[in-house]
Amino acid sequence: MAIHAQALVAEMAEARRSPIAAYLESLRNRVAARRLAKRYGSAKIREILSALGEIEGFPPAQILWNANHGDVPLHCFFRSRIEPVFRIVHLDIQPMQVWVSVEYGPAHPKRIIRENIRLQRNASLELELANRITRKEKVGDSTG
């Protein structure tokens, strides 16, 4: 918890140094969260974010570790442009499995990492990792 608290304090200090950038980032994150919640429902989005946060070695887990707590606003788990970036690019929800494409990492477009993740329901009907494909994005890359 102390590590998360230190990260929050550092973010608050950065937001105080550049309040306009922090405000715009907040607006972008709220729009992203609202759009997903409107389309799929906030409970499903929280379930997916929580399952992503439990993936071993998944870097955005530091942001998503408490996604299943309903008292934390949904927009807090998205980071559009301020590092570390975390965005859901594509989402396909089926009854027993979910395909989600996420982007995360540095804000620089050449260094962003994109993962296609398939989550599948286990015997307890909880989402867990079934498949994970990672690739680095490159600007102007025509393969892909």
C-alpha positions in Angstrom: 0.0 0.0 0.0 2.9 2.4 0.7 4.1 2.0 -2.8 0.7 2.9 -4.2 0.4 5.8 -1.8 3.8 7.2 -2.9 2.8 6.9 -6.6 -0.5 8.8 -5.8 1.4 11.6 -4.0 3.8 11.9 -7.0 0.8 12.2 -9.4 -0.8 14.8 -7.2 2.3 16.8 -7.2 2.6 16.6 -11.0 -1.1 17.6 -11.3 -0.4 20.6 -9.1 2.5 21.7 -11.3 0.4 21.5 -14.5 -3.3 21.7 -13.6 -4.5 22.3 -17.2 -2.9 19.1 -18.5 -4.2 17.2 -15.4 -7.7 18.5 -16.0 -7.6 17.5 -19.7 -6.3 14.1 -18.9 -9.1 13.7 -16.3 -11.7 14.6 -18.9 -10.3 12.1 -21.5 -10.3 9.4 -18.9 -13.8 10.1 -17.8 -15.1 10.0 -21.4 -13.3 6.7 -22.0 -14.8 5.2 -18.8 -18.3 6.6 -19.5 -18.2 5.3 -23.1 -17.3 1.8 -22.0 -19.7 1.8 -19.1 -22.6 2.9 -21.2 -21.9 0.2 -23.8 -21.2 -2.7 -21.6 -22.1 -1.7 -18.0 -19.8 -0.6 -15.3 -20.0 -4.0 -13.5 -18.6 -5.9 -16.5 -15.9 -3.3 -17.1 -14.8 -3.6 -13.4 -14.8 -7.4 -13.7 -12.6 -7.2 -16.8 -10.2 -4.6 -15.3 -10.0 -6.7 -12.1 -9.1 -9.8 -14.2 -6.5 -7.9 -16.1 -5.0 -6.7 -12.8 -4.6 -10.3 -11.6 -2.5 -11.3 -14.7 1.0 -12.3 -13.6 3.6 -9.9 -15.0 1.1 -7.5 -16.5 2.6 -4.0 -16.0 -0.8 -2.1 -15.7 -1.7 -4.3 -12.7 -0.2 -1.5 -10.5 -3.1 0.7 -11.7 -5.8 -2.0 -11.8 -5.2 -3.8 -8.5 -8.4 -2.4 -6.9 -10.7 -2.2 -9.9 -13.3 -4.4 -8.2 -13.8 -1.8 -5.4 -17.0 0.0 -6.3 -16.1 3.0 -4.3 -13.2 3.9 -6.6 -14.5 5.8 -9.7 -14.2 3.8 -12.9 -12.3 6.6 -14.7 -9.4 6.3 -12.2 -8.2 3.1 -14.0 -7.7 4.7 -17.4 -4.7 6.8 -18.4 -5.1 8.3 -21.9 -1.8 10.3 -22.3 0.0 10.7 -19.0 2.4 7.9 -18.2 2.0 5.1 -17.5 -0.6 5.0 -20.3 -3.4 2.4 -20.1 -6.1 2.4 -22.7 -8.7 -0.2 -23.8 -8.6 -0.1 -27.6 -11.1 -2.8 -28.4 -13.4 -5.0 -26.4 -15.6 -7.9 -27.4 -17.6 -9.5 -24.6 -19.2 -12.9 -25.0 -21.0 -14.9 -22.2 -18.0 -17.2 -21.4 -15.0 -15.2 -22.8 -13.8 -11.7 -23.4 -11.3 -10.4 -26.0 -9.7 -7.2 -25.0 -7.0 -5.2 -26.8 -5.1 -2.8 -24.5 -2.3 -0.3 -25.0 0.0 0.6 -22.1 3.5 1.9 -21.3 5.2 5.1 -22.2 3.3 7.9 -23.8 5.6 7.9 -26.8 3.8 6.2 -29.7 6.9 4.3 -30.9 7.3 2.6 -27.5 3.7 1.8 -26.6 2.9 -1.8 -26.1 -0.3 -3.4 -27.4 -1.6 -6.7 -26.1 -4.5 -8.8 -27.3 -5.8 -10.7 -24.3 -8.5 -13.4 -24.1 -10.1 -13.9 -20.8 -12.2 -17.0 -20.2 -14.6 -18.0 -17.4 -13.4 -20.8 -15.2 -15.6 -23.3 -13.3 -16.4 -20.6 -10.7 -17.5 -18.3 -13.6 -14.6 -15.9 -12.8 -12.6 -14.4 -15.7 -9.0 -15.6 -15.9 -6.3 -15.4 -18.5 -6.7 -17.8 -21.5 -4.4 -16.3 -24.1 -2.1 -13.3 -24.3 -0.3 -11.8 -27.4 2.0 -8.9 -26.9 3.5 -6.6 -29.6 5.2 -3.2 -29.7 3.6 -0.6 -31.8 5.6 1.3 -34.4 4.4 4.5 -36.1 4.1 4.0 -39.8 4.4 0.2 -39.5 2.3 -1.3 -42.3 2.5 -4.8 -40.9 0.2 -5.8 -38.2 
